[in-house]
Amino acid sequence: MGTITSSGAPPYAIVMQNAAPATLRATLNFTFFFGATTSLVLLASVGRFGLHQLLLGLLLLPALLLGFTVSTRLARHVPKGAIRHVLLGLSALSAIGLLLRAAF
């Protein structure tokens, strides 16, 4: 979870808010993939990621495949303008969450 929350996806989303949806998805997916891979390699190098964690992670594989299948079908039906609003909304919620966390 640390990788997802610190990968920089909200800034990427803001910068690329007017990009084509396919380009936006590819960029954000690469950001998450690179960040997660780097984190796992570094965690493994310090002994904090091993076989047990890998097996636990594999339990999430069915949900990942289901999400990929559903999102691929739904992506065709979401208007380009809606994607921009959702991205900006999620980025705003992230900022509010950070501010609340810092305040309390």
MOPAC internal coordinates of N, CA, C and O (Angstrom, degrees):
PM7 1SCF
backbone

  N    0.0000 0     0.00 0     0.00 0    0    0    0
  C    1.4510 1     0.00 0     0.00 0    1    0    0
  C    1.5202 1   111.29 1     0.00 0    2    1    0
  O    1.2310 1   120.47 1   149.21 1    3    2    1
  N    1.3097 1   116.71 1   -30.79 1    3    2    1
  C    1.4580 1   119.10 1   179.50 1    5    3    2
  C    1.5197 1   112.18 1   -61.00 1    6    5    3
  O    1.2310 1   120.73 1   144.43 1    7    6    5
  N    1.3172 1   116.21 1   -35.57 1    7    6    5
  C    1.4659 1   119.78 1   179.23 1    9    7    6
  C    1.5169 1   110.70 1   -65.92 1   10    9    7
  O    1.2310 1   120.42 1   136.32 1   11   10    9
  N    1.3053 1   116.80 1   -43.68 1   11   10    9
  C    1.4646 1   119.93 1  -178.48 1   13   11   10
  C    1.5174 1   110.71 1   -64.71 1   14   13   11
  O    1.2310 1   120.42 1   137.79 1   15   14   13
  N    1.3277 1   116.81 1   -42.21 1   15   14   13
  C    1.4606 1   118.82 1  -176.69 1   17   15   14
  C    1.5196 1   113.13 1   -76.77 1   18   17   15
  O    1.2310 1   119.81 1   162.50 1   19   18   17
  N    1.3082 1   117.96 1   -17.50 1   19   18   17
  C    1.4594 1   119.11 1  -178.73 1   21   19   18
  C    1.5227 1   113.49 1  -117.30 1   22   21   19
  O    1.2310 1   120.24 1  -166.03 1   23   22   21
  N    1.3235 1   117.15 1    13.97 1   23   22   21
  C    1.4625 1   119.77 1  -175.07 1   25   23   22
  C    1.5134 1   113.68 1   -78.84 1   26   25   23
  O    1.2310 1   119.71 1   167.27 1   27   26   25
  N    1.3060 1   118.16 1   -12.73 1   27   26   25
  C    1.4536 1   119.54 1  -179.39 1   29   27   26
  C    1.5114 1   113.51 1    87.79 1   30   29   27
  O    1.2310 1   119.95 1  -163.64 1   31   30   29
  N    1.3305 1   117.69 1    16.36 1   31   30   29
  C    1.4619 1   119.99 1  -179.05 1   33   31   30
  C    1.5301 1   112.55 1   -61.09 1   34   33   31
  O    1.2310 1   118.26 1   136.17 1   35   34   33
  N    1.3473 1   120.92 1   -43.83 1   35   34   33
  C    1.4683 1   118.20 1   178.72 1   37   35   34
  C    1.5311 1   113.59 1   -58.60 1   38   37   35
  O    1.2310 1   118.75 1   135.55 1   39   38   37
  N    1.3438 1   119.99 1   -44.45 1   39   38   37
  C    1.4651 1   117.96 1   176.40 1   41   39   38
  C    1.5294 1   113.05 1   -62.12 1   42   41   39
  O    1.2310 1   120.29 1   139.68 1   43   42   41
  N    1.3390 1   117.04 1   -40.32 1   43   42   41
  C    1.4678 1   119.80 1   175.97 1   45   43   42
  C    1.5203 1   110.02 1   -59.87 1   46   45   43
  O    1.2310 1   120.71 1   135.69 1   47   46   45
  N    1.3216 1   116.25 1   -44.31 1   47   46   45
  C    1.4634 1   120.06 1  -178.22 1   49   47   46
  C    1.5275 1   110.93 1   -62.44 1   50   49   47
  O    1.2310 1   120.06 1   139.78 1   51   50   49
  N    1.3123 1   117.50 1   -40.22 1   51   50   49
  C    1.4670 1   120.68 1   179.43 1   53   51   50
  C    1.5208 1   110.51 1   -66.86 1   54   53   51
  O    1.2310 1   120.48 1   134.26 1   55   54   53
  N    1.3137 1   116.69 1   -45.74 1   55   54   53
  C    1.4646 1   120.50 1  -179.27 1   57   55   54
  C    1.5157 1   111.05 1   -64.15 1   58   57   55
  O    1.2310 1   120.15 1   142.48 1   59   58   57
  N    1.3121 1   117.32 1   -37.52 1   59   58   57
  C    1.4690 1   121.24 1  -174.53 1   61   59   58
  C    1.5252 1   113.07 1  -101.08 1   62   61   59
  O    1.2310 1   119.68 1  -160.63 1   63   62   61
  N    1.3234 1   118.21 1    19.37 1   63   62   61
  C    1.4558 1   121.07 1  -174.35 1   65   63   62
  C    1.5232 1   114.18 1   -59.56 1   66   65   63
  O    1.2310 1   119.67 1   155.11 1   67   66   65
  N    1.3073 1   118.23 1   -24.89 1   67   66   65
  C    1.4589 1   121.07 1  -179.96 1   69   67   66
  C    1.5276 1   113.20 1  -100.36 1   70   69   67
  O    1.2310 1   120.27 1  -173.30 1   71   70   69
  N    1.3166 1   117.09 1     6.70 1   71   70   69
  C    1.4671 1   121.19 1   179.22 1   73   71   70
  C    1.5261 1   109.90 1   -75.25 1   74   73   71
  O    1.2310 1   121.26 1   -18.89 1   75   74   73
  N    1.2995 1   115.20 1   161.11 1   75   74   73
  C    1.4695 1   120.18 1   175.38 1   77   75   74
  C    1.5278 1   108.74 1   -61.42 1   78   77   75
  O    1.2310 1   120.13 1   -37.59 1   79   78   77
  N    1.3309 1   117.37 1   142.41 1   79   78   77
  C    1.4675 1   120.25 1  -177.96 1   81   79   78
  C    1.5299 1   113.80 1   -52.78 1   82   81   79
  O    1.2310 1   119.97 1   139.62 1   83   82   81
  N    1.3179 1   117.66 1   -40.38 1   83   82   81
  C    1.4745 1   119.76 1  -179.93 1   85   83   82
  C    1.5217 1   110.97 1   -64.49 1   86   85   83
  O    1.2310 1   120.10 1   139.62 1   87   86   85
  N    1.3247 1   117.41 1   -40.38 1   87   86   85
  C    1.4650 1   121.52 1   178.42 1   89   87   86
  C    1.5184 1   110.30 1   -66.22 1   90   89   87
  O    1.2310 1   120.57 1   137.72 1   91   90   89
  N    1.3131 1   116.52 1   -42.28 1   91   90   89
  C    1.4621 1   121.54 1   179.09 1   93   91   90
  C    1.5216 1   111.20 1   -61.77 1   94   93   91
  O    1.2310 1   120.50 1   132.12 1   95   94   93
  N    1.3282 1   116.64 1   -47.88 1   95   94   93
  C    1.4715 1   120.09 1   179.08 1   97   95   94
  C    1.5258 1   111.03 1   -60.56 1   98   97   95
  O    1.2310 1   120.45 1   136.11 1   99   98   97
  N    1.3214 1   116.75 1   -43.89 1   99   98   97
  C    1.4664 1   120.13 1  -178.71 1  101   99   98
  C    1.5237 1   111.17 1   -62.74 1  102  101   99
  O    1.2310 1   120.40 1   137.36 1  103  102  101
  N    1.3268 1   116.83 1   -42.64 1  103  102  101
  C    1.4644 1   120.44 1  -179.40 1  105  103  102
  C    1.5207 1   111.60 1   -65.94 1  106  105  103
  O    1.2310 1   120.31 1   133.30 1  107  106  105
  N    1.3243 1   117.02 1   -46.70 1  107  106  105
  C    1.4662 1   119.62 1   179.43 1  109  107  106
  C    1.5252 1   111.53 1   -65.98 1  110  109  107
  O    1.2310 1   120.17 1   141.01 1  111  110  109
  N    1.3321 1   117.28 1   -38.99 1  111  110  109
  C    1.4599 1   119.95 1   177.80 1  113  111  110
  C    1.5259 1   111.40 1   -63.51 1  114  113  111
  O    1.2310 1   120.34 1   138.92 1  115  114  113
  N    1.3309 1   116.96 1   -41.08 1  115  114  113
  C    1.4611 1   119.25 1   177.58 1  117  115  114
  C    1.5280 1   110.40 1   -64.03 1  118  117  115
  O    1.2310 1   120.50 1   139.65 1  119  118  117
  N    1.3289 1   116.64 1   -40.35 1  119  118  117
  C    1.4686 1   120.57 1   178.93 1  121  119  118
  C    1.5209 1   110.54 1   -58.80 1  122  121  119
  O    1.2310 1   120.66 1   132.29 1  123  122  121
  N    1.3388 1   116.33 1   -47.71 1  123  122  121
  C    1.4651 1   119.55 1   179.23 1  125  123  122
  C    1.5281 1   111.39 1   -66.34 1  126  125  123
  O    1.2310 1   120.08 1   137.69 1  127  126  125
  N    1.3235 1   117.44 1   -42.31 1  127  126  125
  C    1.4638 1   120.72 1  -179.33 1  129  127  126
  C    1.5265 1   110.93 1   -62.15 1  130  129  127
  O    1.2310 1   120.47 1   130.92 1  131  130  129
  N    1.3221 1   116.70 1   -49.08 1  131  130  129
  C    1.4578 1   120.52 1  -179.05 1  133  131  130
  C    1.5309 1   110.94 1   -63.65 1  134  133  131
  O    1.2310 1   120.49 1   135.67 1  135  134  133
  N    1.3282 1   116.66 1   -44.33 1  135  134  133
  C    1.4661 1   120.32 1  -179.93 1  137  135  134
  C    1.5172 1   112.07 1   -63.87 1  138  137  135
  O    1.2310 1   120.21 1   135.55 1  139  138  137
  N    1.3356 1   117.20 1   -44.45 1  139  138  137
  C    1.4627 1   120.70 1  -179.34 1  141  139  138
  C    1.5237 1   111.30 1   -66.43 1  142  141  139
  O    1.2310 1   120.50 1   137.21 1  143  142  141
  N    1.3310 1   116.66 1   -42.79 1  143  142  141
  C    1.4636 1   120.32 1   179.14 1  145  143  142
  C    1.5236 1   110.88 1   -62.46 1  146  145  143
  O    1.2310 1   120.65 1   134.25 1  147  146  145
  N    1.3104 1   116.36 1   -45.75 1  147  146  145
  C    1.4688 1   120.71 1   178.76 1  149  147  146
  C    1.5251 1   110.55 1   -60.51 1  150  149  147
  O    1.2310 1   120.46 1   134.80 1  151  150  149
  N    1.3244 1   116.73 1   -45.20 1  151  150  149
  C    1.4686 1   120.38 1   179.89 1  153  151  150
  C    1.5189 1   111.85 1   -61.38 1  154  153  151
  O    1.2310 1   120.40 1   135.88 1  155  154  153
  N    1.3369 1   116.84 1   -44.12 1  155  154  153
  C    1.4591 1   119.58 1  -178.94 1  157  155  154
  C    1.5222 1   111.73 1   -65.46 1  158  157  155
  O    1.2310 1   120.40 1   139.54 1  159  158  157
  N    1.3137 1   116.85 1   -40.46 1  159  158  157
  C    1.4677 1   120.04 1   177.96 1  161  159  158
  C    1.5307 1   110.22 1   -63.02 1  162  161  159
  O    1.2310 1   120.65 1   135.04 1  163  162  161
  N    1.3168 1   116.36 1   -44.96 1  163  162  161
  C    1.4675 1   119.31 1  -179.86 1  165  163  162
  C    1.5242 1   112.01 1   -67.76 1  166  165  163
  O    1.2310 1   120.19 1   139.36 1  167  166  165
  N    1.3295 1   117.24 1   -40.64 1  167  166  165
  C    1.4703 1   119.61 1   176.60 1  169  167  166
  C    1.5293 1   111.00 1   -62.93 1  170  169  167
  O    1.2310 1   120.05 1   138.83 1  171  170  169
  N    1.3138 1   117.52 1   -41.17 1  171  170  169
  C    1.4734 1   120.76 1   178.14 1  173  171  170
  C    1.5261 1   110.68 1   -64.17 1  174  173  171
  O    1.2310 1   120.35 1   142.81 1  175  174  173
  N    1.3274 1   116.94 1   -37.19 1  175  174  173
  C    1.4677 1   119.83 1  -177.61 1  177  175  174
  C    1.5229 1   112.62 1   -68.23 1  178  177  175
  O    1.2310 1   119.97 1   158.51 1  179  178  177
  N    1.3346 1   117.66 1   -21.49 1  179  178  177
  C    1.4680 1   119.99 1   177.99 1  181  179  178
  C    1.5287 1   111.92 1  -107.90 1  182  181  179
  O    1.2310 1   120.86 1  -167.78 1  183  182  181
  N    1.3477 1   115.97 1    12.22 1  183  182  181
  C    1.4534 1   120.41 1   174.78 1  185  183  182
  C    1.5145 1   115.25 1    79.83 1  186  185  183
  O    1.2310 1   119.38 1  -161.83 1  187  186  185
  N    1.3091 1   118.79 1    18.17 1  187  186  185
  C    1.4715 1   121.53 1  -178.68 1  189  187  186
  C    1.5275 1   112.94 1  -103.48 1  190  189  187
  O    1.2310 1   120.18 1  -175.69 1  191  190  189
  N    1.3246 1   117.26 1     4.31 1  191  190  189
  C    1.4629 1   122.05 1   177.03 1  193  191  190
  C    1.5125 1   107.99 1  -142.64 1  194  193  191
  O    1.2310 1   121.18 1   -63.72 1  195  194  193
  N    1.3261 1   115.36 1   116.28 1  195  194  193
  C    1.4626 1   119.81 1  -178.34 1  197  195  194
  C    1.5103 1   111.13 1  -136.40 1  198  197  195
  O    1.2310 1   121.17 1    21.33 1  199  198  197
  N    1.3157 1   115.36 1  -158.67 1  199  198  197
  C    1.4552 1   122.22 1  -176.28 1  201  199  198
  C    1.5319 1   111.69 1   -60.96 1  202  201  199
  O    1.2310 1   120.35 1   138.39 1  203  202  201
  N    1.3143 1   116.94 1   -41.61 1  203  202  201
  C    1.4731 1   120.47 1  -179.38 1  205  203  202
  C    1.5347 1   110.83 1   -59.99 1  206  205  203
  O    1.2310 1   120.13 1   133.13 1  207  206  205
  N    1.3240 1   117.36 1   -46.87 1  207  206  205
  C    1.4597 1   121.22 1   179.35 1  209  207  206
  C    1.5292 1   111.12 1   -66.28 1  210  209  207
  O    1.2310 1   120.46 1   143.54 1  211  210  209
  N    1.3192 1   116.72 1   -36.46 1  211  210  209
  C    1.4598 1   120.30 1   177.58 1  213  211  210
  C    1.5272 1   110.81 1   -62.90 1  214  213  211
  O    1.2310 1   120.66 1   135.19 1  215  214  213
  N    1.3352 1   116.35 1   -44.81 1  215  214  213
  C    1.4659 1   120.19 1   179.01 1  217  215  214
  C    1.5300 1   111.03 1   -64.69 1  218  217  215
  O    1.2310 1   120.02 1   140.75 1  219  218  217
  N    1.3128 1   117.56 1   -39.25 1  219  218  217
  C    1.4687 1   119.92 1   175.73 1  221  219  218
  C    1.5299 1   110.93 1   -62.48 1  222  221  219
  O    1.2310 1   120.90 1   139.24 1  223  222  221
  N    1.3103 1   115.88 1   -40.76 1  223  222  221
  C    1.4578 1   120.65 1   178.35 1  225  223  222
  C    1.5176 1   112.27 1   -64.20 1  226  225  223
  O    1.2310 1   120.45 1   143.81 1  227  226  225
  N    1.3263 1   116.74 1   -36.19 1  227  226  225
  C    1.4638 1   120.60 1   179.36 1  229  227  226
  C    1.5228 1   111.84 1   -65.36 1  230  229  227
  O    1.2310 1   120.27 1   156.27 1  231  230  229
  N    1.3307 1   117.10 1   -23.73 1  231  230  229
  C    1.4645 1   119.98 1   175.90 1  233  231  230
  C    1.5347 1   111.39 1   -63.67 1  234  233  231
  O    1.2310 1   120.58 1   157.27 1  235  234  233
  N    1.3170 1   116.49 1   -22.73 1  235  234  233
  C    1.4606 1   120.91 1   179.77 1  237  235  234
  C    1.5250 1   112.93 1   -84.17 1  238  237  235
  O    1.2310 1   120.23 1   171.71 1  239  238  237
  N    1.3172 1   117.17 1    -8.29 1  239  238  237
  C    1.4626 1   121.15 1  -176.49 1  241  239  238
  C    1.5360 1   113.98 1   -57.33 1  242  241  239
  O    1.2310 1   118.87 1   136.04 1  243  242  241
  N    1.3481 1   119.75 1   -43.96 1  243  242  241
  C    1.4712 1   117.84 1   177.79 1  245  243  242
  C    1.5384 1   112.88 1   -59.82 1  246  245  243
  O    1.2310 1   119.96 1   139.14 1  247  246  245
  N    1.3156 1   117.69 1   -40.86 1  247  246  245
  C    1.4637 1   120.72 1   178.25 1  249  247  246
  C    1.5254 1   110.79 1   -65.46 1  250  249  247
  O    1.2310 1   120.26 1   142.29 1  251  250  249
  N    1.3257 1   117.10 1   -37.71 1  251  250  249
  C    1.4591 1   120.95 1   177.61 1  253  251  250
  C    1.5227 1   110.89 1   -62.63 1  254  253  251
  O    1.2310 1   120.45 1   133.82 1  255  254  253
  N    1.3211 1   116.75 1   -46.18 1  255  254  253
  C    1.4645 1   120.84 1   179.74 1  257  255  254
  C    1.5294 1   111.32 1   -65.13 1  258  257  255
  O    1.2310 1   120.14 1   139.79 1  259  258  257
  N    1.3255 1   117.33 1   -40.21 1  259  258  257
  C    1.4621 1   120.93 1   176.95 1  261  259  258
  C    1.5259 1   110.72 1   -63.09 1  262  261  259
  O    1.2310 1   120.25 1   134.47 1  263  262  261
  N    1.3181 1   117.12 1   -45.53 1  263  262  261
  C    1.4573 1   121.44 1   178.50 1  265  263  262
  C    1.5165 1   112.22 1   -61.92 1  266  265  263
  O    1.2310 1   120.45 1   139.22 1  267  266  265
  N    1.3058 1   116.74 1   -40.78 1  267  266  265
  C    1.4659 1   120.61 1   178.21 1  269  267  266
  C    1.5208 1   110.77 1   -63.69 1  270  269  267
  O    1.2310 1   120.59 1   135.31 1  271  270  269
  N    1.3298 1   116.48 1   -44.69 1  271  270  269
  C    1.4647 1   121.13 1  -179.48 1  273  271  270
  C    1.5318 1   111.00 1   -63.73 1  274  273  271
  O    1.2310 1   120.40 1   133.07 1  275  274  273
  N    1.3188 1   116.84 1   -46.93 1  275  274  273
  C    1.4674 1   120.77 1  -178.59 1  277  275  274
  C    1.5270 1   110.70 1   -66.92 1  278  277  275
  O    1.2310 1   120.10 1   136.53 1  279  278  277
  N    1.3163 1   117.41 1   -43.47 1  279  278  277
  C    1.4692 1   119.63 1  -177.25 1  281  279  278
  C    1.5206 1   112.13 1   -66.49 1  282  281  279
  O    1.2310 1   120.43 1   145.71 1  283  282  281
  N    1.3214 1   116.79 1   -34.29 1  283  282  281
  C    1.4660 1   120.07 1   178.26 1  285  283  282
  C    1.5244 1   110.38 1   -63.72 1  286  285  283
  O    1.2310 1   120.40 1   139.50 1  287  286  285
  N    1.3074 1   116.84 1   -40.50 1  287  286  285
  C    1.4714 1   120.64 1   179.27 1  289  287  286
  C    1.5215 1   111.92 1   -73.73 1  290  289  287
  O    1.2310 1   120.19 1   141.92 1  291  290  289
  N    1.3157 1   117.24 1   -38.08 1  291  290  289
  C    1.4642 1   120.36 1  -178.50 1  293  291  290
  C    1.5290 1   112.64 1   -73.95 1  294  293  291
  O    1.2310 1   120.29 1   150.44 1  295  294  293
  N    1.3120 1   117.06 1   -29.56 1  295  294  293
  C    1.4714 1   120.77 1  -176.38 1  297  295  294
  C    1.5226 1   112.20 1   -58.61 1  298  297  295
  O    1.2310 1   120.15 1   149.19 1  299  298  297
  N    1.3044 1   117.32 1   -30.81 1  299  298  297
  C    1.4679 1   121.05 1  -179.73 1  301  299  298
  C    1.5222 1   112.46 1   -69.24 1  302  301  299
  O    1.2310 1   120.34 1   157.78 1  303  302  301
  N    1.3233 1   116.96 1   -22.22 1  303  302  301
  C    1.4618 1   121.29 1  -173.31 1  305  303  302
  C    1.5321 1   113.61 1  -102.44 1  306  305  303
  O    1.2310 1   120.03 1   178.20 1  307  306  305
  N    1.3188 1   117.54 1    -1.80 1  307  306  305
  C    1.4569 1   120.78 1  -178.57 1  309  307  306
  C    1.5235 1   109.16 1   -95.68 1  310  309  307
  O    1.2310 1   120.31 1   -57.55 1  311  310  309
  N    1.3433 1   117.01 1   122.45 1  311  310  309
  C    1.4668 1   119.16 1   179.62 1  313  311  310
  C    1.5319 1   111.73 1   -64.19 1  314  313  311
  O    1.2310 1   121.04 1   -31.68 1  315  314  313
  N    1.3302 1   115.62 1   148.32 1  315  314  313
  C    1.4622 1   120.96 1  -177.40 1  317  315  314
  C    1.5314 1   111.20 1   -57.40 1  318  317  315
  O    1.2310 1   120.03 1   138.92 1  319  318  317
  N    1.3314 1   117.54 1   -41.08 1  319  318  317
  C    1.4615 1   120.99 1  -179.56 1  321  319  318
  C    1.5170 1   113.11 1   -63.41 1  322  321  319
  O    1.2310 1   120.53 1   147.32 1  323  322  321
  N    1.3201 1   116.59 1   -32.68 1  323  322  321
  C    1.4611 1   120.54 1   179.44 1  325  323  322
  C    1.5222 1   111.02 1   -67.59 1  326  325  323
  O    1.2310 1   120.68 1   143.44 1  327  326  325
  N    1.3147 1   116.30 1   -36.56 1  327  326  325
  C    1.4665 1   120.33 1   179.70 1  329  327  326
  C    1.5225 1   110.02 1   -60.44 1  330  329  327
  O    1.2310 1   120.70 1   136.31 1  331  330  329
  N    1.3166 1   116.26 1   -43.69 1  331  330  329
  C    1.4658 1   120.74 1   179.71 1  333  331  330
  C    1.5260 1   110.91 1   -60.40 1  334  333  331
  O    1.2310 1   120.37 1   134.46 1  335  334  333
  N    1.3259 1   116.91 1   -45.54 1  335  334  333
  C    1.4633 1   120.56 1  -179.52 1  337  335  334
  C    1.5302 1   111.94 1   -65.21 1  338  337  335
  O    1.2310 1   120.45 1   139.94 1  339  338  337
  N    1.3153 1   116.75 1   -40.06 1  339  338  337
  C    1.4641 1   120.09 1   178.23 1  341  339  338
  C    1.5269 1   110.58 1   -64.54 1  342  341  339
  O    1.2310 1   120.37 1   135.46 1  343  342  341
  N    1.3243 1   116.90 1   -44.54 1  343  342  341
  C    1.4706 1   120.41 1   179.47 1  345  343  342
  C    1.5256 1   111.73 1   -61.23 1  346  345  343
  O    1.2310 1   120.96 1   134.19 1  347  346  345
  N    1.3249 1   115.77 1   -45.81 1  347  346  345
  C    1.4644 1   118.79 1   179.87 1  349  347  346
  C    1.5285 1   111.08 1   -66.79 1  350  349  347
  O    1.2310 1   120.24 1   143.76 1  351  350  349
  N    1.3256 1   117.14 1   -36.24 1  351  350  349
  C    1.4617 1   120.53 1   176.73 1  353  351  350
  C    1.5202 1   112.32 1   -64.25 1  354  353  351
  O    1.2310 1   120.60 1   135.03 1  355  354  353
  N    1.3404 1   116.45 1   -44.97 1  355  354  353
  C    1.4647 1   120.19 1   178.38 1  357  355  354
  C    1.5280 1   111.59 1   -65.23 1  358  357  355
  O    1.2310 1   120.74 1   142.87 1  359  358  357
  N    1.3233 1   116.18 1   -37.13 1  359  358  357
  C    1.4636 1   119.68 1   177.56 1  361  359  358
  C    1.5267 1   110.22 1   -65.55 1  362  361  359
  O    1.2310 1   120.45 1   139.46 1  363  362  361
  N    1.3279 1   116.75 1   -40.54 1  363  362  361
  C    1.4690 1   120.72 1   178.05 1  365  363  362
  C    1.5252 1   110.43 1   -64.53 1  366  365  363
  O    1.2310 1   120.15 1   137.00 1  367  366  365
  N    1.3336 1   117.33 1   -43.00 1  367  366  365
  C    1.4618 1   119.89 1   177.59 1  369  367  366
  C    1.5280 1   111.34 1   -62.18 1  370  369  367
  O    1.2310 1   120.23 1   141.97 1  371  370  369
  N    1.3156 1   117.16 1   -38.03 1  371  370  369
  C    1.4670 1   120.53 1   176.69 1  373  371  370
  C    1.5162 1   110.87 1   -62.13 1  374  373  371
  O    1.2310 1   120.60 1   136.46 1  375  374  373
  N    1.3165 1   116.45 1   -43.54 1  375  374  373
  C    1.4642 1   120.54 1   179.64 1  377  375  374
  C    1.5255 1   110.95 1   -64.28 1  378  377  375
  O    1.2310 1   120.53 1   137.16 1  379  378  377
  N    1.3248 1   116.60 1   -42.84 1  379  378  377
  C    1.4674 1   120.44 1   178.69 1  381  379  378
  C    1.5258 1   110.13 1   -63.05 1  382  381  379
  O    1.2310 1   120.80 1   137.54 1  383  382  381
  N    1.3448 1   116.07 1   -42.46 1  383  382  381
  C    1.4637 1   119.47 1   177.86 1  385  383  382
  C    1.5176 1   112.41 1   -60.57 1  386  385  383
  O    1.2310 1   120.35 1   138.26 1  387  386  385
  N    1.3305 1   116.93 1   -41.74 1  387  386  385
  C    1.4670 1   120.51 1   177.68 1  389  387  386
  C    1.5221 1   111.88 1   -64.22 1  390  389  387
  O    1.2310 1   120.78 1   138.07 1  391  390  389
  N    1.3191 1   116.12 1   -41.93 1  391  390  389
  C    1.4677 1   119.96 1   178.49 1  393  391  390
  C    1.5214 1   111.47 1   -64.22 1  394  393  391
  O    1.2310 1   119.99 1   137.19 1  395  394  393
  N    1.3212 1   117.63 1   -42.81 1  395  394  393
  C    1.4702 1   120.68 1   178.08 1  397  395  394
  C    1.5149 1   111.37 1   -64.92 1  398  397  395
  O    1.2310 1   120.99 1   139.70 1  399  398  397
  N    1.3223 1   115.71 1   -40.30 1  399  398  397
  C    1.4668 1   119.77 1   179.00 1  401  399  398
  C    1.5225 1   110.74 1   -63.57 1  402  401  399
  O    1.2310 1   120.42 1   139.44 1  403  402  401
  N    1.3271 1   116.81 1   -40.56 1  403  402  401
  C    1.4558 1   120.25 1  -179.98 1  405  403  402
  C    1.5260 1   111.36 1   -70.25 1  406  405  403
  O    1.2310 1   120.31 1   148.40 1  407  406  405
  N    1.3309 1   117.02 1   -31.60 1  407  406  405
  C    1.4590 1   120.88 1  -177.35 1  409  407  406
  C    1.5235 1   112.48 1   -76.95 1  410  409  407
  O    1.2310 1   120.34 1   151.71 1  411  410  409
  N    1.3184 1   116.95 1   -28.29 1  411  410  409
  C    1.4595 1   119.25 1  -176.71 1  413  411  410
  C    1.4755 1   108.79 1  -118.96 1  414  413  411
  O    1.2310 1   120.10 1   180.00 1  415  414  413

